[in-house]
Amino acid sequence: MSARKCALVLAGLLALSGHRANASSLFEDLGEKPGIERLIARVMPIWNADPRVGPTFADTNLTRFKRILVEQICSLSGGDCKYNGRSMADAHKGLHLANVQFNALAEDLQDAMEQEHYAYSVQNRLLALLAPMQRDVVTR
């Protein structure tokens, strides 16, 4: 089989399997760093207004928190940012957070992503990256 024919067969198999050549990273799908900054700027007032989680941020330096969260999501999603924050376990130690608060954060983040018009597939990919943090955040 010729190299050209092999390439065509491979391209066809990839298309049938649902893989995309040059698939974009989640970082790109989030709009890179400016898109992540918009998302965090959108979700922070939602979190602060949510009675389930707002009180958690009462003693938080929100400017620093926003910067660290942008770095974290940028890094997790495949961007070139370096996350300089504490581990999730250290950052949440002593807060005595329950699943209700963790779930509220995720729900509010999803609302913000919808307001920013992210596709459901992009929302799900980001939530899937954040979900494993539950075991380090929830302590009660």
C-alpha positions in Angstrom: 0.0 0.0 0.0 1.4 3.4 -0.9 2.2 6.0 1.8 -0.6 8.3 0.5 -3.1 5.5 0.6 -2.0 4.5 4.2 -2.4 8.2 5.3 -5.9 8.3 3.8 -6.9 5.0 5.6 -5.4 6.3 8.9 -7.3 9.6 8.5 -10.5 7.8 7.8 -10.1 5.5 10.8 -9.4 8.5 13.1 -12.5 10.3 11.8 -14.6 7.2 12.4 -13.2 6.8 15.9 -14.1 10.4 16.8 -10.5 11.6 17.2 -9.6 14.9 15.6 -6.3 15.5 14.1 -4.9 18.7 15.7 -7.4 18.5 18.5 -7.4 21.7 20.5 -6.4 21.7 24.1 -8.8 22.6 26.8 -6.7 25.7 27.4 -7.4 26.8 23.8 -11.1 25.9 24.1 -11.4 28.0 27.3 -10.1 31.0 25.3 -6.5 30.7 26.6 -5.6 32.9 29.5 -7.9 35.8 28.6 -10.8 33.4 28.5 -9.9 31.9 31.8 -9.6 35.4 33.3 -13.1 36.2 32.0 -14.5 33.0 33.4 -13.0 33.6 36.9 -14.2 37.2 36.8 -17.7 35.9 36.0 -17.8 33.2 38.6 -16.4 35.0 41.6 -19.4 37.3 42.2 -21.7 34.2 41.8 -19.7 32.4 44.5 -19.7 35.4 46.8 -23.5 35.8 46.4 -24.2 32.1 46.9 -25.2 31.5 50.6 -23.8 28.0 50.4 -20.2 29.1 49.7 -20.0 32.9 50.0 -19.2 32.9 53.7 -16.1 30.7 52.9 -14.6 33.7 51.1 -15.1 36.2 54.0 -11.5 36.3 55.0 -10.0 35.7 51.5 -7.8 38.1 49.6 -10.0 38.0 46.5 -7.4 39.6 44.2 -4.8 37.0 45.1 -7.4 34.2 45.0 -8.4 35.3 41.5 -4.8 35.3 40.3 -4.0 31.9 41.8 -7.2 30.4 40.4 -6.5 31.6 36.9 -2.9 30.2 37.2 -4.3 26.9 38.4 -6.9 26.5 35.6 -4.5 27.7 33.0 -1.9 25.1 34.1 -4.4 22.3 34.5 -6.0 22.9 31.1 -2.7 22.7 29.2 -1.6 26.3 29.2 1.9 27.5 29.9 1.0 29.1 33.3 2.8 28.0 36.4 0.5 27.4 39.5 2.2 28.9 42.5 -0.5 28.2 45.0 -0.7 25.7 47.9 -1.9 22.2 47.5 -5.7 21.8 47.7 -5.4 20.0 51.0 -3.3 22.7 52.5 -5.4 25.5 51.1 -8.6 24.1 52.5 -7.3 22.7 55.8 -9.4 23.9 58.7 -12.3 25.1 56.6 -14.4 22.1 57.3 -16.0 22.1 53.9 -18.7 19.5 53.1 -19.8 18.1 49.8 -22.7 20.6 49.6 -20.1 23.5 49.3 -17.9 21.6 46.8 -21.0 20.8 44.7 -22.2 24.4 44.9 -18.8 25.7 43.7 -19.1 23.3 40.7 -22.7 24.3 40.0 -21.8 28.0 40.1 -18.8 27.4 37.9 -21.0 25.6 35.4 -23.5 28.5 35.4 -20.6 30.9 34.7 -19.4 28.7 31.9 -22.9 28.7 30.4 -23.0 32.5 30.6 -19.6 32.6 28.8 -21.1 30.3 26.1 -18.7 27.4 26.6 -19.8 24.2 24.8 -21.0 21.5 27.2 -18.0 19.4 26.1 -15.6 22.1 27.3 -17.5 22.5 30.5 -17.4 18.8 31.2 -13.6 18.6 30.4 -12.9 21.4 32.9 -15.2 19.9 35.6 -13.5 16.5 35.1 -10.1 18.1 35.8 -11.4 19.7 39.0 -13.6 16.8 40.3 -10.7 14.8 41.8 -9.9 17.8 44.0 -13.0 16.9 46.0 -11.1 14.5 48.2 -8.6 17.2 49.2 -11.2 20.0 49.7 -14.0 18.2 51.5 -13.0 17.5 55.1 -16.3 16.7 56.8 
